[in-house]
Amino acid sequence: MSLNITITDTAAAQINKLLAVSPEGTQGLRLKIKTTGCSGNSYAMDYISPNDESIKDDDLLENAGAKLYIPKIYSWMLIGMTIDYTTDDLGNARFEFINPNETGRCGCGESFHIERKDN
């Protein structure tokens, strides 16, 4: 299955900046979905510690040297997504996840939900 996930150049540059100041031996970042908020899910990125064997089955995305791992359990939720890094008019910078699979978001934008379509 092709995830067809895009990491923009801006997001890749920020991932590389984070990895440059991460604890020694960090292998990359892992994008997970955690249960939270009023809509049920949110995106979470964590450093992958040295010798973490749990990433061996993850999907690996790369752009400009930036490595992002995604556990296969979340892959179906993320097909076709774009990961960007943006700064708003007030100077707040954040990763932005543009996911065509989202079927709704909470009012504050912290969480989202996806309805699984069984074929």
Secondary structure in CASP SS format (residue, H / E / C, confidence):
PFRMAT SS
TARGET T0000
AUTHOR 0000-0000-0000
METHOD secondary structure of the structure
MODEL  1
M C 1.00
S C 1.00
L C 1.00
N C 1.00
I C 1.00
T E 1.00
I E 1.00
T C 1.00
D H 1.00
T H 1.00
A H 1.00
A H 1.00
A H 1.00
Q H 1.00
I H 1.00
N H 1.00
K H 1.00
L H 1.00
L H 1.00
A H 1.00
V C 1.00
S C 1.00
P C 1.00
E C 1.00
G C 1.00
T C 1.00
Q C 1.00
G E 1.00
L E 1.00
R E 1.00
L E 1.00
K E 1.00
I E 1.00
K E 1.00
T E 1.00
T E 1.00
G C 1.00
C C 1.00
S C 1.00
G E 1.00
N E 1.00
S E 1.00
Y E 1.00
A E 1.00
M E 1.00
D E 1.00
Y E 1.00
I E 1.00
S C 1.00
P C 1.00
N C 1.00
D C 1.00
E H 1.00
S H 1.00
I H 1.00
K H 1.00
D H 1.00
D C 1.00
D E 1.00
L E 1.00
L E 1.00
E E 1.00
N E 1.00
A C 1.00
G C 1.00
A E 1.00
K E 1.00
L E 1.00
Y E 1.00
I E 1.00
P C 1.00
K H 1.00
I H 1.00
Y H 1.00
S H 1.00
W H 1.00
M H 1.00
L H 1.00
I C 1.00
G C 1.00
M C 1.00
T E 1.00
I E 1.00
D E 1.00
Y E 1.00
T E 1.00
T E 1.00
D C 1.00
D C 1.00
L C 1.00
G C 1.00
N C 1.00
A E 1.00
R E 1.00
F E 1.00
E E 1.00
F E 1.00
I E 1.00
N C 1.00
P C 1.00
N C 1.00
E C 1.00
T C 1.00
G E 1.00
R E 1.00
C C 1.00
G C 1.00
C C 1.00
G C 1.00
E C 1.00
S C 1.00
F E 1.00
H E 1.00
I C 1.00
E C 1.00
R C 1.00
K C 1.00
D C 1.00
N C 1.00
END
